[in-house]
């Protein structure tokens, strides 16, 4: 009898405790109302593969470093490289399943390490290497202002091949508008293969950088922006022209007959970063230091600490290219600091 009595009492106490707890949680004060926790924000992960040549290597060299400094969670960068490769040669290597490429890989997981290369890779292997979200294409450095390069069907052949072998069915195509080559004779004379047919054909643009840049932007306007298969444009050419409209000279933009200096590598990387992740305007450049192991065009005995003026010029060049991707915008920095 006592045991039954105790059991009933305990049950009543539990009921009263539950009622009190429920009553205590009831309030008309909105500030005291329990709000459900927000779901955790999905991590930003982006995997990008570029089918290109050394100008793509220039652009991607610091891309993971820049993304890391700007707070992007995970950016995986792959650059399929063959020196000076025009679209026609890409198609030849592609159809022959030729292991002619190097695949450069970098990541925000290891932002302070420059891209590492896997040698003797085929295009099919590179496309199937990872679950790429974006496939970036570009023309050869000596054909990007030529209508025929966009009219002969090579772009479409490469796209069809990529679509056949990609792991991610939702992967998007982007076009990298590579930059105009220098007209400075000292820089042009560094080209080791002056008898290259692409180089000869391109000579008609030399001594007139504006003409060359205008030809590049016309081709992009006529053939890329009207092609619905391309969902992104990376306007590196315009970012370079914007920087060149300042007090800088071509030797500050190019380290030789075609390639970028460390300064314009940063400009290219920021142009890529903003274009890929959908940033329309940057508020600031958060990259403060470039480790010496990344540096190409200077004596890399120490890290490069960016000055505020360098950051301002980079920011201006990139933002103006994002705003006007097919038009050079005059820099406000016309006098050297």
C-alpha positions as CSV (number, residue, x, y, z in Angstrom):
1,X,0.0,0.0,0.0
2,X,2.8,2.4,0.9
3,X,4.6,1.6,-2.3
4,X,1.5,2.3,-4.4
5,X,1.0,5.6,-2.5
6,X,4.6,6.6,-3.2
7,X,4.3,5.8,-6.9
8,X,1.2,7.9,-7.2
9,X,2.9,10.9,-5.5
10,X,6.0,10.7,-7.7
11,X,3.8,10.6,-10.8
12,X,1.9,13.7,-9.7
13,X,5.1,15.5,-9.0
14,X,6.4,14.8,-12.5
15,X,3.2,16.0,-14.0
16,X,3.4,19.3,-12.0
17,X,7.0,19.8,-13.0
18,X,6.3,19.3,-16.7
19,X,3.4,21.8,-16.5
20,X,5.5,24.4,-14.7
21,X,8.3,24.1,-17.3
22,X,5.8,24.6,-20.1
23,X,4.2,27.5,-18.4
24,X,7.6,29.1,-17.8
25,X,8.4,29.0,-21.5
26,X,5.2,30.9,-22.4
27,X,5.7,34.6,-22.8
28,X,4.2,37.5,-24.7
29,X,7.6,39.3,-24.8
30,X,9.0,38.8,-28.4
31,X,12.6,39.4,-27.1
32,X,12.2,36.4,-24.8
33,X,10.6,34.1,-27.4
34,X,12.9,31.2,-28.3
35,X,13.9,31.6,-32.0
36,X,14.9,28.5,-34.0
37,X,18.6,28.3,-34.8
38,X,19.5,29.4,-38.3
39,X,20.7,26.5,-40.5
40,X,24.4,26.4,-41.0
41,X,25.5,28.2,-44.1
42,X,26.6,25.8,-46.8
43,X,30.3,25.9,-47.4
44,X,31.4,27.8,-50.5
45,X,33.2,25.2,-52.7
46,X,34.2,25.9,-56.3
47,X,36.3,23.7,-58.6
48,X,37.7,25.4,-61.7
49,X,39.6,23.8,-64.7
50,X,41.1,25.9,-67.4
51,X,42.1,24.5,-70.8
52,X,44.8,26.8,-71.8
53,X,48.5,27.8,-72.1
54,X,51.0,30.0,-70.2
55,X,48.6,33.0,-69.9
56,X,46.2,30.7,-68.0
57,X,49.1,29.7,-65.8
58,X,49.9,33.3,-65.1
59,X,46.3,34.0,-64.2
60,X,45.9,30.9,-61.9
61,X,49.3,31.2,-60.2
62,X,48.0,33.2,-57.3
63,X,44.3,32.5,-57.6
64,X,44.0,30.1,-54.6
65,X,46.1,32.5,-52.5
66,X,43.8,35.4,-53.4
67,X,40.7,33.4,-52.7
68,X,42.1,32.4,-49.3
69,X,42.9,36.0,-48.4
70,X,39.4,37.1,-49.4
71,X,37.8,34.5,-47.2
72,X,36.6,32.0,-49.7
73,X,36.2,28.6,-48.0
74,X,37.3,26.2,-50.8
75,X,38.6,26.9,-54.2
76,X,40.3,24.2,-56.2
77,X,42.2,25.3,-59.3
78,X,43.3,23.2,-62.2
79,X,45.2,24.6,-65.3
80,X,45.7,22.3,-68.2
81,X,48.8,23.7,-69.9
82,X,50.6,23.4,-73.2
83,X,52.8,26.2,-74.3
84,X,51.1,28.8,-76.6
85,X,48.3,26.3,-77.4
86,X,45.8,27.5,-80.0
87,X,42.3,26.0,-80.1
88,X,43.2,24.0,-83.2
89,X,46.1,22.2,-81.3
90,X,43.8,21.5,-78.4
91,X,41.5,19.7,-80.8
92,X,44.4,17.7,-82.2
93,X,45.6,16.6,-78.8
94,X,42.0,16.0,-77.7
95,X,41.1,13.7,-80.6
96,X,44.5,11.9,-80.4
97,X,44.2,11.4,-76.7
98,X,47.7,12.8,-76.5
99,X,49.4,13.2,-73.1
100,X,51.0,16.5,-74.1
101,X,49.8,18.6,-71.2
102,X,50.8,19.5,-67.7
103,X,48.1,19.8,-65.2
104,X,48.8,22.5,-62.5
105,X,46.8,22.2,-59.3
106,X,46.4,24.5,-56.4
107,X,43.9,25.0,-53.6
108,X,42.8,27.2,-50.7
109,X,43.6,24.2,-48.5
110,X,47.3,25.0,-49.1
111,X,47.1,28.7,-50.1
112,X,50.8,29.4,-49.5
113,X,52.0,26.7,-51.9
114,X,52.3,27.6,-55.6
115,X,50.6,25.3,-58.1
116,X,52.2,21.8,-58.5
117,X,52.2,20.1,-61.9
118,X,51.3,16.6,-63.0
119,X,53.1,15.9,-66.2
120,X,52.0,14.0,-69.3
121,X,48.3,14.4,-69.0
122,X,45.6,14.1,-71.6
123,X,42.7,16.4,-71.9
124,X,40.3,13.6,-71.1
125,X,42.2,12.8,-67.9
126,X,42.1,16.4,-66.8
127,X,38.4,16.8,-67.5
128,X,37.7,13.7,-65.5
129,X,40.2,14.4,-62.7
130,X,37.7,16.2,-60.5
131,X,34.1,17.3,-60.1
132,X,34.8,20.6,-61.9
133,X,32.1,23.3,-61.5
134,X,33.5,25.7,-64.1
135,X,35.5,24.9,-67.3
136,X,37.4,27.9,-68.6
137,X,38.4,28.2,-72.2
138,X,40.6,30.6,-74.0
139,X,42.1,31.1,-77.4
140,X,45.8,30.9,-78.3
141,X,47.8,34.1,-77.6
142,X,48.2,34.8,-81.3
143,X,44.6,34.1,-82.4
144,X,42.4,35.9,-79.9
145,X,41.7,38.8,-82.2
146,X,41.0,36.7,-85.3
147,X,37.5,36.0,-86.4
148,X,38.5,32.7,-87.9
149,X,39.5,31.3,-84.5
150,X,35.8,31.7,-83.4
151,X,34.2,30.6,-86.7
152,X,36.0,27.3,-87.5
153,X,34.1,25.1,-84.9
154,X,37.0,24.3,-82.7
155,X,35.4,25.8,-79.6
156,X,32.3,23.7,-80.1
157,X,34.4,20.5,-80.6
158,X,36.1,21.1,-77.3
159,X,32.9,21.8,-75.5
160,X,31.3,18.6,-76.9
161,X,34.3,16.6,-75.7
162,X,34.2,18.2,-72.2
163,X,30.5,17.5,-72.0
164,X,31.1,13.9,-72.8
165,X,33.8,13.3,-70.2
166,X,33.0,15.7,-67.3
167,X,31.9,14.3,-64.0
168,X,29.7,17.3,-63.1
169,X,26.7,17.5,-65.4
170,X,26.0,21.0,-64.2
171,X,29.5,22.3,-65.0
172,X,29.5,25.8,-66.6
173,X,31.7,27.1,-69.4
174,X,33.6,30.4,-69.0
175,X,35.7,32.4,-71.4
176,X,39.0,33.9,-70.5
177,X,39.6,37.1,-72.5
178,X,43.4,37.0,-72.5
179,X,45.4,40.2,-72.9
180,X,46.9,42.0,-75.8
181,X,50.6,41.3,-76.3
182,X,53.1,44.1,-75.9
183,X,54.2,46.4,-78.6
184,X,57.4,47.4,-76.9
185,X,60.3,46.3,-79.1
186,X,62.5,45.2,-76.2
187,X,59.8,42.9,-74.9
188,X,58.9,41.6,-78.3
189,X,62.5,40.7,-79.1
190,X,62.4,38.2,-76.2
191,X,60.1,35.9,-78.2
192,X,62.2,32.8,-79.0
193,X,60.2,31.6,-82.0
194,X,59.9,34.5,-84.4
195,X,59.2,32.1,-87.3
196,X,56.1,30.7,-85.6
197,X,53.2,31.1,-88.1
198,X,50.8,32.4,-85.4
199,X,53.4,35.0,-84.4
200,X,53.8,36.1,-88.1
201,X,50.1,36.4,-88.6
202,X,49.8,38.4,-85.4
203,X,52.4,40.9,-86.5
204,X,49.8,42.9,-88.3
205,X,48.5,44.0,-84.9
206,X,52.0,44.9,-83.5
207,X,52.9,48.6,-83.1
208,X,49.2,49.3,-82.4
209,X,48.1,47.8,-79.1
210,X,44.8,49.6,-79.2
211,X,44.0,48.0,-82.5
212,X,44.8,44.6,-81.0
213,X,42.8,45.1,-77.9
214,X,39.8,46.3,-79.9
215,X,40.0,43.2,-82.1
216,X,40.0,41.0,-79.0
217,X,37.0,42.7,-77.5
218,X,35.1,42.6,-80.8
219,X,35.6,38.9,-81.1
220,X,34.4,38.4,-77.5
221,X,31.4,40.6,-78.2
222,X,30.5,38.9,-81.5
223,X,31.1,35.3,-80.7
224,X,31.3,34.7,-76.9
225,X,28.6,37.0,-75.5
226,X,26.2,35.8,-78.1
227,X,26.9,32.1,-77.3
228,X,24.6,30.9,-74.5
229,X,27.0,28.0,-73.7
230,X,29.3,30.5,-72.1
231,X,27.9,31.7,-68.8
232,X,30.9,33.7,-67.5
233,X,33.4,36.1,-69.0
234,X,36.8,36.8,-67.3
235,X,38.0,40.2,-68.7
236,X,41.7,40.0,-67.9
237,X,42.6,41.9,-71.1
238,X,40.5,44.9,-70.0
239,X,42.0,44.8,-66.4
240,X,45.5,45.0,-68.0
241,X,44.5,47.9,-70.3
242,X,43.0,49.7,-67.3
243,X,46.3,49.3,-65.4
244,X,48.3,50.5,-68.4
245,X,46.2,53.6,-68.6
246,X,47.9,54.7,-65.4
247,X,51.5,55.8,-65.1
248,X,52.6,52.2,-65.7
249,X,54.5,51.2,-68.8
250,X,54.3,47.9,-70.8
251,X,57.4,46.6,-68.9
252,X,55.3,46.9,-65.7
253,X,52.5,44.9,-67.3
254,X,54.6,42.2,-69.1
255,X,57.7,40.5,-68.1
256,X,58.5,39.5,-71.7
257,X,56.9,39.2,-75.1
258,X,53.5,37.9,-73.6
259,X,53.5,37.0,-70.0
260,X,52.4,38.9,-66.9
261,X,54.6,40.5,-64.3
262,X,54.0,39.6,-60.6
263,X,51.9,42.8,-60.4
264,X,49.6,41.9,-63.2
265,X,49.5,38.3,-62.1
266,X,47.7,39.7,-59.0
267,X,45.4,41.8,-61.2
268,X,44.6,38.7,-63.3
269,X,44.0,36.5,-60.2
270,X,41.6,39.1,-58.7
271,X,39.8,39.5,-62.0
272,X,39.4,35.7,-62.1
273,X,38.3,35.4,-58.5
274,X,35.6,38.1,-58.8
275,X,34.3,36.8,-62.1
276,X,34.1,33.2,-60.9
277,X,32.4,33.8,-57.6
278,X,30.1,36.6,-58.9
279,X,31.6,39.7,-57.2
280,X,30.6,42.8,-59.1
281,X,32.7,45.2,-57.1
282,X,35.4,44.7,-54.5
283,X,35.6,47.0,-51.5
284,X,39.3,46.4,-50.8
285,X,42.3,44.2,-51.6
286,X,42.9,41.9,-48.7
287,X,46.1,40.4,-50.1
288,X,48.9,41.9,-48.1
289,X,51.9,39.7,-48.7
290,X,52.9,37.5,-51.6
291,X,55.3,34.8,-50.5
292,X,58.6,34.9,-52.4
293,X,58.0,31.4,-53.7
294,X,55.2,32.8,-55.9
295,X,57.3,35.6,-57.4
296,X,58.4,35.2,-61.0
297,X,59.6,38.6,-62.4
298,X,61.6,39.9,-59.5
299,X,64.6,38.7,-57.6
300,X,62.7,36.6,-55.1
301,X,64.9,36.8,-52.0
302,X,62.1,38.3,-49.8
303,X,58.3,38.2,-49.7
304,X,56.5,41.0,-51.6
305,X,54.7,43.3,-49.2
306,X,52.0,45.2,-51.2
307,X,51.9,49.0,-50.6
308,X,48.5,50.7,-50.2
309,X,49.1,52.4,-53.5
310,X,49.6,49.1,-55.3
311,X,46.4,47.8,-53.7
312,X,44.5,50.9,-54.8
313,X,45.7,50.5,-58.4
314,X,44.9,46.8,-58.4
315,X,41.4,47.5,-57.0
316,X,40.7,50.2,-59.6
317,X,41.9,48.1,-62.5
318,X,39.8,45.1,-61.5
319,X,36.7,46.9,-60.5
320,X,36.6,48.9,-63.7
321,X,37.0,45.7,-65.8
322,X,34.2,44.1,-63.9
323,X,32.0,47.2,-64.6
324,X,33.1,47.7,-68.2
325,X,34.5,44.3,-69.4
326,X,34.9,45.3,-73.0
327,X,36.1,48.9,-72.6
328,X,39.3,50.4,-71.1
329,X,38.6,52.8,-68.3
330,X,41.1,55.6,-67.8
331,X,43.0,55.3,-64.5
332,X,43.0,58.1,-62.0
333,X,46.6,57.2,-61.1
334,X,48.4,59.0,-63.9
335,X,51.3,60.1,-61.8
336,X,53.7,57.8,-60.1
337,X,53.7,58.0,-56.3
